[in-house]
Amino acid sequence: MSSSHDSPEEIKKSVKLYIGIFVALLFLTLVTVGVSYIHLSVGKAVALALFVASIKASLVALFFMHLSNERKIIYATIGLTGVLFVFLMSISLYL
């Protein structure tokens, strides 16, 4: 049985999205290479490289790993991590 997610229109829409993400990743890779030829201070170069890399990592995680559809579990995991971090840091302060 076919669901509405398997319709030709939905498949074309998904393919367009993935091609767009691929083009964005390719462009950002070219930006990274181009920036390497610009003479920046080490701090600025590292900051810019990390900024571009974080955008690329976000695109991969959100679309290719389908994490954009898992918001509730991601927020719950981040929240639990934050609570445990604060708890463990407060324990270390009092011991």
C-alpha angles and dihedrals in degrees: 000000000000122000127209089257090067096056117123091244092055092047092050090049091051092047091051090050093050092047089050091051090048091052090048091051091048091050092048090050089053089049089053092051092045092051090053088066093053113090104237130157114267093252094051092045092051092046092050093045091050091048093053092043092052091052090050092047091049092052092050093047096044100045112018093039091039093230092141087077094051101064099136096053092043093051090046091051093047091047093050090048090052093049092048091046092053091045094051093045091051091050091052091051093056099043 
